[in-house]
Amino acid sequence: MNRAVFLDRDGIINIAYSIEGIPYPPRSIDSTILIDGIKELIDYLDEKGFIIIVVSNQPDVARGIQTKTEIRKITKYLSDKLPKVKEFYYCFHDKDENCSCRKPKIGLLLLASMKYGIDLSKSWMIGDRWKDITAGKNAGCHTIFVDYNRKEELTDKPDFTVKQVGEIIGIFKKELQ
């Protein structure tokens, strides 16, 4: 069985734009900016044998604010910048649609684990919102929360908390000894 690191997209891979403490995704490639330290983290995790997978809620598609075409363009841009990311999984549903793929549900993680033979108990979920941490916990993963002081309460206690993505590599260096 393989092990993976699941990364949320907005806030972990690229900057999420915050309005009154609520994060929003970039609308185009022009506003998609990589988070400091993410490339180094992904390179390190790849060297350590982890499969890197992005799992992200993108409800703005269901809301008519963004198109799948624009998300595909952003994904291509991110894939070109971060070629060691194996795959991007998205949930395009809104919260009222009761799908199985929208975090905090674990559908996206299960899809990836089946496709790549991933042992979720040896895997990690890294995110900046309560939904990411709850999804990781529900899937049996270790969790790392990047705390941007947003107006949200965590519903599950993460295994580790950091203030910026650049600090995460230190956790793995200690945990993988």
N, C-alpha and C positions, 0 to 999 in steps of 0.2 A: 504493500500500500504506500502511496505517496503522501507527502505532507504539503500543505499549501498555506499561503498567506493571502487572505481575502482583504482587499482594500476598498473602502468607499471611494467614490470618485471626487465629488465636490467637497473640498475641505481637507482632503488627504492627498489626492493626485494633483488637483488644480485648486486655485483659489476659489472659495465660495464668497459671493458678495453679500455682506450683511446689511440688512435694513432693519433698524430697531431691534437688533439682537436675533433676527431670523435670517438663516442663510438661504441664498438663492444661487442657482447655477449660472455659469456664463451662457450668453445667448448665441455666441458665434466664436469662431476660431480667434478673431481679433481680440476678444475679451477672455480667452482661455490662457491662463498663466500658470505654469507649473509651480508647485509649492517648493520652497527651499528645502533641499535635503532628500526629496523623493527619489531622484535618480540614483543617488548614492545608496539609499536604503534598498531599492529594488535590485541594484547590482549586487549588493552584499547578500541579500536573501537568495538570489539566483545562484551565487557561488556556493551557498550552503545547501543547495539542493531543493529549495522550496519552489513550488509552482506558484506563480504570481497571477492572481485573478482579481479583476475589478467587479464588484457587485454594487449596483447603484439604482435607487429609486429615481425615476424621471417622470413624475406625474404631470409636468407641464405639457406633455404630449396629449394626455387625456383632457387637459384643461384648455387645449387649443392655443397655448402660449408659444409652444415650440414644436417643430416638426421632427419626425424621425430622420428626415434627410439632413437637417442641421445637426442632430445628435450623431449621425454617421460621419459627418464631416469632422466634428470635434473628436470623435473616437479615432478616426484615421490620423488626425493631427497628433493626438496623444500616443497612438501606436507607433508612429514614426519617431517621436521623441523618446519613447520608452519601449524599445523593441523586446525587452525581456518579459513584458506583460503577456501572458499566454492568451488570455481572452477577456473580453468585456461582456458582462451579463447585465441587462437592464430590465427593470419593471417599468412599464409605461402606464400602468393603471393608477387611478386616483384612489384615495383612501376608502371611498364608499363602495368600490367595486368588489371588495372581499376576495381578491385573488390570493393564490398561495405563494406568489413570488415577491410581493411587496414586503420589504423589511418593516417590522420586526419578524415577519414569518421567514422561514428558512428555505423556501423554494429555490432561490437562486443558488444558494450554497449546495443544496442537494443535487441540483442539475449538474453543477461543476464536479461535485464529488463522484457522481456516477460516470460522467464522461472521462474523467482523468484518474479514477481509482484512488480517490483521496480519503485518507483516514482523518475524519474531522477532529478526533480527540488529540491528534498530533499537529493540528493546524491552528491558525490564528486569524482573528478578525480585527481589523484596525479601522476605527471610525471616529467621527466627531459629533455624533448625535446618539441619543438614547436608543434609537431604532437599530443602529449598527451593533451596539453592545448587546442588546437583548437578542438580536438575531444570532450573534456569535455564541452567546451563552446557551440559547435554545438548541443550537446545532452541536454543542459540546466542544466548542473551540476555546482556546485561550483568547483573551481580549485586551486590547490597548485602546484607551480613550484619549483623544487629543482634545483638551479642554480649552475652548476659545471663549469661555465665559458667556455662553449664549443663554437666552431666556428659556431654558428647558431643564427639567429635572431628569436625572437618570432613574430608570426603573430597576436596573440591575447594577451591581457593583462590578466595575471592570477589574481585571487582574492587575492592570497597570494604568496609570494616568500620567500624561505628559502635557506640557504647555505648547509644544511645537513638534512638527514631524521630525525635525532634525535630531531630536532626543531619542527617537525610537531605536535607532541602530545600537545605542548603548544597552538597551534592554536585551536585545537579541545577543549581543556579545557576552553578556553575563549569563543569560539563560541557556545558551548553546555550548557552554564550556563542557 
